[in-house]
Each structure stands twice: as structure tokens, then as C-alpha cells.
Amino acid sequence: MTITEQVKHAIEQPFGKVLADKMALTSYTNGSWSEPIVQPLQPLSLSPGAHVFHYASACFEGLKAHRFDDGSIHIFRLDAHLARLQQSAQLLCLPLPDESVCRAMIVDLVRQCREWVPQHPGTLYIRPTLIGTEPSIGSAATPSKDALFYVLVSPVGSYFKGGIKPLRLSIETTHWRTSPEFGLAKAGGNYAAALKMIQDAKNNLHVDQVLFAPGNDVQETGAANFMLLNDRQLITKPLDTTFLHGVTRDSILTIARELGYEVREEAIPLDRLLAWVPNGEAVLTGTAAVLASVGTLIHKGEEIKVGNGEMGPNAARLRSALVNIQNGTAPDHNGWLTAI
């Protein structure tokens, strides 16, 4: 197939299933990073004793490149994602190349893979990944001295199966998504910790995701931040260590303020959520999800409609405002786009 045909095929597949034919990488050994390269996509060669396999020394980012109508390519909020990657690397005690090196690797790879960037509404998903590679199975209490930083890209369509549609969430009030001191890291272990609970809920309750509210404190889902909306307000949990500090979350808060909403970052007890949803809206935000409406909550076996169960007008307004900046049909007043 031609690249055009592969891209068309890719955006019809599950999100992130098809990778472009190039990757960027650099390795850390003996206290220094190798010269970054872009090479054909290929399997990694790692020792079976590599730190990442035994002690989960892995973190990553997820961001997107967008194609404008004029054919130009732009990466959304590259600097914010690089800052969060640095934070995750520090929490995992992993070395990371200088931000300028990481930036150059991402930009260079996207430039070389520009034919893989779909037309809107498709995007090119970018996955920078950092792993510990020291071959030592006795390092349970010691950070990896060696590391590999690499970048993959994937042409994608909608994150949720069936495209843009109201989502079904089950509410989990007993278990945390991950360790409450480590939730702000975008680490593979955090996603693994929630996987069994999410799969059980999908299989038993036919939901799209789980909304974690341990101790009745509403936090986030397994893969996206959570917000409440109405015609006047946007309410979301204030940043702390228990959940991921979403770049899309921050973007939506900024846009909401610009549109005149009262943005309130405050705790959302479960009883407040349940009182809100009959006449309000609820949404998830994330790089992959963008902004997705919640149509139904399941709590203690009861199905609770959010509003009328469809995407509300405020969710549609905020989603459109964000997407229009990303695809170049609205001005980028905040300097969020990096031209390639």
C-alpha cells in the first residue's frame, strides 16, 4: 500500500494500532546520551533482564500533530508535554535528554513523517517513551543507570470505539486508580494498576471507562481527566499528586475562562456529582479523548443519565473551540502550536 492508503487504513483501526514507518531514538549509557537518530521502524533489542521489564521503569507522553487545510503541520502544546515528561522522568529516577534534544527529535520525526499526518479530523499521535534498560534483575531498590528514549508516531482517528458519542462510566468508590502519591506521573505502571478494574467494568457493566472516586472523592477516569459543566461554570478537581495533570485539561480551562465561564478548581464529592448531573453536563478531557461527553453514570447498579444523555451545548462549544485552534480554523492566541 502507498502511505496515503496506509494512513486511510490506520485511522479506521483502533487508536494507535498502526505506526508510521520511522522512529527516533537515543540511548543513555556510561553517563551520556548517544547522538539521536531517525531510523526505520523496527523492534528494540533489549536484555531480558532490562530494568523496565522487572521494575516498570517506564514513562511516556501523548501529543498530536495536526494538518491544516493549507497542508502545513503543527504540533499542539509540545512544550507542556515535554515539561510533564521531565516531571515523570524525575519521579521514576530516570535520565532524560535535555528538553531541546527531546523537542528536536520529535520535530524531526514528524517532519520526516509528514505524509503520515491525516487530514482533519484525523491526527498524528506522537508517543515519546523513556525506559530503564540496565540489565540487572537485582535492582528493585535502585534506579536504572541506562535508559532509552524513543519516539513513535501513529495516524489516528477517534479514541473511543464508534467515534464521538456520549460515554458510559461506572463509578469506583473503593479503589484508587494508582498510588495517590504517584498519580501525576504518566507512567506505564499507573495504567497497569487500573487495567483489571476497567476490564471488569467493561465486561460486566458494558461501560467505556471507570470514574475513580475513592472515599467518594471524584478524581479521574483510567485515561482522562473529569469535569462538570453548565451554562455558567466549569468545575474540576484541583491539581494534586493523585491524578494526571492533563495538558488538554489545562487547555480547556484556559479556553473556558476566555469564553466567560467561571472556572472552579475544587473537590467534587460524589454526592455533589450526583446532584449535578440531572441538569448539568460532565466531560472527559485528554490528548486522545480530546473532549468527550459523559452520557450515563453507573453507581451501585443504578444507571444515571447525565442531562438528556447526549452531548450538551457547553461540551460541544468547548470541544469546538479547542479543535478549531488545533486545526487552524481559529487563531492561536496562546502560542500553543509549533509549526513543522
C-alpha positions in Angstrom: 0.0 0.0 0.0 1.1 3.6 -0.5 1.5 5.8 2.5 -1.8 7.5 1.7 -3.5 4.1 1.7 -1.8 3.1 4.9 -3.0 6.4 6.6 -6.6 5.8 5.5 -6.4 2.3 6.8 -4.8 3.4 10.1 -7.5 5.9 11.1 -10.1 3.2 10.6 -8.3 0.9 13.1 -8.3 1.0 16.9 -6.5 4.1 18.2 -2.7 3.8 17.9 -2.7 0.3 16.3 -0.8 1.4 13.2 2.6 3.0 13.4 4.4 5.1 10.8 7.5 3.6 9.2 10.1 5.7 11.1 11.1 6.2 14.7 13.5 8.4 16.6 15.8 7.2 19.4 18.8 7.9 21.6 20.3 5.7 24.4 21.9 6.6 27.7 25.0 4.6 28.8 28.1 5.4 30.8 26.7 8.7 31.8 25.9 10.2 28.4 23.3 10.2 25.6 24.1 8.9 22.1 23.5 11.1 19.1 19.8 11.0 18.3 18.8 9.3 15.1 15.7 8.7 13.0 15.6 5.1 11.6 13.2 2.7 10.0 10.6 1.4 12.5 11.9 -1.8 13.9 11.8 -4.0 17.1 14.0 -2.9 20.0 16.9 -5.1 21.2 16.9 -5.3 25.0 18.3 -7.7 27.6 15.6 -9.9 29.1 17.0 -8.6 32.4 16.3 -4.9 31.5 15.1 -2.8 34.4 11.9 -1.8 32.6 10.7 -5.4 32.4 11.1 -6.1 36.1 10.6 -2.8 37.9 8.3 -0.8 35.5 10.8 2.0 34.9 8.8 3.5 32.0 7.1 6.7 31.3 5.7 8.4 28.2 3.8 11.3 26.7 1.0 11.5 24.2 0.6 14.6 22.0 -0.6 15.2 18.5 0.3 16.9 15.2 -2.4 18.4 13.1 -2.7 19.1 9.4 -4.2 22.5 8.4 -6.2 23.0 5.3 -3.2 24.6 3.6 -1.2 21.4 4.2 1.0 22.8 7.0 1.7 20.6 10.0 1.5 21.9 13.6 2.2 20.1 17.0 -0.1 21.1 19.8 1.4 22.1 23.1 4.8 20.5 22.6 6.4 22.5 25.4 3.8 21.5 28.0 4.2 17.8 27.2 7.9 18.0 27.4 7.7 19.6 30.8 5.4 16.8 32.0 7.7 14.2 30.6 10.6 15.7 32.6 8.4 15.5 35.8 7.6 11.8 35.1 11.3 11.0 34.5 12.3 12.6 37.8 9.7 10.7 39.7 11.0 7.4 38.2 14.6 8.5 38.7 15.4 8.1 35.0 17.8 10.2 33.0 16.1 12.2 30.2 17.8 14.1 27.3 17.8 17.9 27.5 14.4 19.4 26.6 15.9 20.9 23.4 17.1 17.4 22.3 13.7 15.9 23.0 12.0 18.7 21.1 14.3 18.4 18.1 13.8 14.6 18.0 10.0 15.0 18.0 10.0 17.8 15.4 12.5 16.0 13.1 10.5 12.7 13.2 7.2 14.5 12.5 8.8 16.4 9.7 10.1 13.1 8.2 6.7 11.5 8.6 4.6 14.4 7.4 3.0 12.2 4.8 1.6 10.2 7.6 -0.4 13.1 9.1 -4.0 12.7 8.1 -6.4 15.4 7.1 -8.7 16.7 9.8 -10.4 15.1 11.8 -7.6 12.6 11.8 -4.3 13.5 13.6 -0.8 12.1 14.0 -0.4 10.8 17.6 3.1 11.2 19.0 4.4 8.9 21.7 7.7 9.8 23.3 8.8 7.0 25.6 11.5 6.7 28.2 12.5 3.3 29.7 15.2 2.0 32.0 17.4 -0.5 30.2 20.1 -1.5 32.7 20.3 -5.4 32.6 20.1 -6.1 36.3 17.3 -8.2 37.9 18.6 -7.3 41.4 17.8 -3.6 41.1 14.5 -3.5 42.8 15.5 -0.6 45.0 18.0 1.0 42.6 17.2 3.3 39.6 18.3 2.1 36.2 21.7 3.5 35.2 20.9 3.0 31.5 18.0 4.3 29.5 16.4 4.5 26.1 14.4 7.4 24.8 12.5 6.9 21.6 9.6 8.4 19.7 6.8 6.7 17.7 4.1 8.3 15.6 0.7 6.9 14.6 -2.0 8.2 12.3 -5.2 8.0 14.3 -8.9 8.7 14.2 -11.3 8.8 17.2 -10.0 7.3 20.5 -13.4 5.8 21.5 -14.9 3.0 19.5 -17.8 4.4 17.5 -16.4 7.9 17.3 -17.8 10.9 19.1 -20.7 9.7 21.3 -21.8 10.0 24.9 -19.8 7.7 27.2 -20.9 5.3 29.9 -18.8 5.4 33.1 -19.0 3.2 36.2 -18.1 4.9 39.5 -15.5 3.2 41.6 -15.5 4.4 45.2 -13.3 1.8 46.9 -10.1 1.5 44.9 -7.6 4.2 43.7 -6.6 4.3 40.1 -3.0 4.1 41.3 -0.8 5.1 44.2 -2.1 8.5 45.5 1.5 9.9 45.7 2.3 8.8 42.1 -0.8 9.6 40.1 0.7 12.7 38.5 3.3 10.6 36.6 2.4 9.5 33.1 3.9 6.1 33.9 3.0 2.7 32.4 2.6 1.3 35.9 -0.2 3.7 36.7 -2.2 2.4 33.7 -1.5 -1.2 34.6 -2.7 -0.7 38.1 -6.2 0.3 36.9 -6.5 -2.2 34.0 -8.2 -5.1 35.8 -10.8 -2.8 37.3 -11.5 -1.2 34.0 -11.7 -4.5 32.1 -14.1 -6.0 34.7 -16.3 -2.9 34.4 -16.3 -3.1 30.7 -17.2 -6.8 30.7 -19.8 -6.7 33.4 -21.4 -3.3 33.0 -20.7 -2.5 29.3 -19.1 0.8 30.1 -16.4 2.8 28.2 -14.4 3.7 31.3 -14.3 3.8 35.1 -14.5 7.1 37.1 -12.4 6.7 40.2 -13.8 8.3 43.3 -12.0 6.6 46.2 -13.6 7.6 49.5 -16.3 9.4 47.4 -13.7 12.0 46.1 -14.2 12.2 42.4 -10.8 12.2 40.6 -10.3 11.0 37.1 -11.0 8.0 34.8 -8.4 5.4 33.8 -7.2 7.5 30.9 -8.7 11.0 31.1 -9.5 14.0 33.4 -13.0 14.7 34.5 -15.0 18.0 34.6 -18.5 19.2 35.3 -20.1 21.9 33.1 -23.2 24.1 32.9 -24.0 27.3 31.1 -22.0 29.4 33.7 -19.4 27.1 35.3 -16.7 24.6 34.8 -15.7 22.6 37.9 -12.8 20.2 38.2 -10.6 18.7 40.9 -7.6 20.9 41.8 -4.2 19.6 40.9 -2.5 17.3 43.4 -0.4 14.1 43.3 -3.3 11.7 43.0 -4.1 12.2 39.3 -2.5 13.2 36.0 -2.0 16.9 35.3 -3.6 16.9 31.8 -2.4 19.2 29.1 -5.8 19.1 27.5 -7.4 19.8 30.9 -5.2 22.9 31.2 -6.1 23.9 27.6 -9.9 23.6 28.3 -9.6 25.6 31.5 -7.9 28.4 29.6 -10.4 28.3 26.8 -13.3 28.2 29.3 -12.1 31.3 31.0 -11.7 33.1 27.7 -15.3 32.3 26.8 -16.5 33.7 30.1 -17.1 30.6 32.2 -16.4 30.7 35.9 -13.7 28.1 36.3 -13.6 26.5 39.7 -10.8 24.0 40.7 -12.2 22.4 43.8 -13.0 19.0 45.2 -16.0 17.1 43.8 -17.6 14.9 46.4 -19.7 12.1 45.0 -22.9 13.5 46.3 -22.2 16.8 44.6 -21.6 14.9 41.3 -24.9 13.0 41.6 -26.8 16.2 42.4 -25.2 18.0 39.4 -25.8 15.6 36.6 -29.6 15.7 36.2 -29.4 19.3 34.9 -25.7 19.6 34.1 -23.0 18.2 31.9 -20.0 16.0 32.5 -17.0 15.5 30.2 -13.6 13.8 29.9 -10.6 15.5 28.6 -7.3 14.2 27.3 -5.0 14.2 24.2 -6.5 11.0 22.8 -10.1 11.7 24.0 -10.0 15.5 23.2 -13.2 16.4 25.0 -15.8 13.6 25.3 -19.3 13.9 26.9 -20.4 11.6 29.6 -24.0 10.4 28.9 -24.5 7.8 31.7 -23.1 7.1 35.1 -23.5 3.7 36.8 -23.4 3.8 40.6 -24.4 0.9 42.9 -26.1 -0.8 39.9 -28.2 2.2 39.0 -27.9 3.9 35.6 -28.0 7.7 36.0 -28.4 9.9 32.9 -26.2 13.0 32.6 -28.6 15.7 31.4 -30.5 14.1 28.5 -27.8 11.5 27.9 -26.4 13.3 24.9 -23.5 15.8 24.3 -24.6 19.1 25.9 -24.2 22.5 24.3 -21.4 23.6 26.6 -19.4 20.4 25.9 -19.9 21.0 22.2 -18.9 24.6 22.5 -15.6 23.9 24.4 -14.7 21.0 22.2 -15.2 23.0 19.0 -13.2 25.9 20.4 -10.3 23.6 21.2 -10.4 21.6 17.9 -10.6 24.8 15.9 -7.4 26.0 17.4 -5.7 22.7 16.7 -6.8 22.5 13.1 -6.0 26.2 12.3 -9.6 27.5 11.8 -9.4 29.7 14.9 -6.4 31.9 16.0 -3.9 30.5 18.4 -3.8 33.4 20.9 -1.8 31.4 23.5 1.1 30.2 21.3 0.2 26.5 21.7 1.1 25.4 18.1 4.6 24.5 16.9 4.8 24.7 13.1 6.8 21.9 11.4 
